[in-house]
Amino acid sequence: MKKVKVSNIKEKAMEIVFLVSACISILSVALICVFLFTNGVPGIAKIGLKEFLLGTEWKPGSQLFGIMSTIIGSIYVTAGAIIVGVPIGLLMAVFMAKFCPKRLYKILKPGVELLAGIPSVVYGFFGLMVLVPFVRNTFRPILMQYGMTTTGQSILTASVLLGMMILPTIINVSESAIRAVPDSYYQGALALGATHERSVFMTVVPAAKSGIMAAVILGVGRAIGETMAVIMVAGNQPRVPGSIFDGVRTMTANIVIDMGYATDLHREALIATGVVLFVFILIINLLFSLLKKREAHA
């Protein structure tokens, strides 16, 4: 009887611990939402929704707070990171899960985990010292023939760097999703006469598409929310870019650069930028949830 009572007490205690943890998580998200919207929405109202979202000039000294250039910058840089990082990350995950020899896997797996642990500022320093000069020296002679130029701090450089930064997330989550597919799928494809490569790419990978999509969404969240590395390589020019070789300022960079000295309406506009960024992430997560529901019903 005593053992039963002790076990029941432990179960109740753990239930309370889990409940408190869940409540703290929900409360944290709720407090962030309340802070952002209560401090950001009044700023949008003062500036004007149209002027704030569609305005292309960010000049706090002239009371111009248009963030369209930073929205476009964030979209371009994030899209570029997806183009660079997703194919490489997915192929790497497939290789590690289905093709990699065990001895090589013991080297690659810690290497991928090490990439995930590198601080953003180190990535940014690498981009500033290596990628920026490479882009400048490689493409400037070509662009000058067409009356264009580049400093190397551009959308292209930021996209390549962010593509490198999201690789660990995409590789780890995608590999876990591929390994979670029942081996009977693979064995069934082999029994029907498919080769090893066709069995993996035509049967196992499609079966893991839900987990792979989750990896892509997490990568998008990492890319669109990255700040320090982007500040160091993107050029930080609040303007609508004309090409991938132009400098750009993202929403996160805009907040960090100006927040140190912003006051009054300027500060409210920066918090409102955080609201827009929060809505962006929310929309991406909702679209992913809808996609998963459609796949479940299909």
WOZI-V32097 format. One line per field, one symbol per residue. phi: phi as a letter, one per 30 degrees, with the letter a starting at -180 (. if undefined). psi: psi as a letter, one per 20 degrees, with the letter a starting at -180 (. if undefined). A space follows every 50 residues. Layout:
phi=???
psi=???
//
This chain:
phi=.dddddddddddddddddddddddddddddddddddddccdedddddjed dddcdcccbedchcbccedddddddddddddddddddddddddddddbbd ddddddcdddddddedcddeddeddddddcddddddddceeddddcibaa cjdadeddddddedddeedddddddddddddeddddddddddjddedddd dcbddedcddddddddddddddddcdbdddedbcjhcdbddcadcddabd dddddddcddbdbhdedddddddddddddedddddddddddddddddd
psi=gggggghgggggghgggggggghggghggghggggghhhhghghhghpgg hghipipnnhhjkolpjhhhgggggggggghghghggggghgggghhiip qhghhhggghgghhhhipqhhggghgghhggghggghghghghhhjkrrq ihorggghggghhhhiggggggggghgghippihgghgghhjjqrgghgg higgghhjhghhhhggghgghgghiqfghghhiihlomroqhrijqqqpr gghgggghhhjqrchgghhghhhhgggghghggghghgghghghhhi.
//
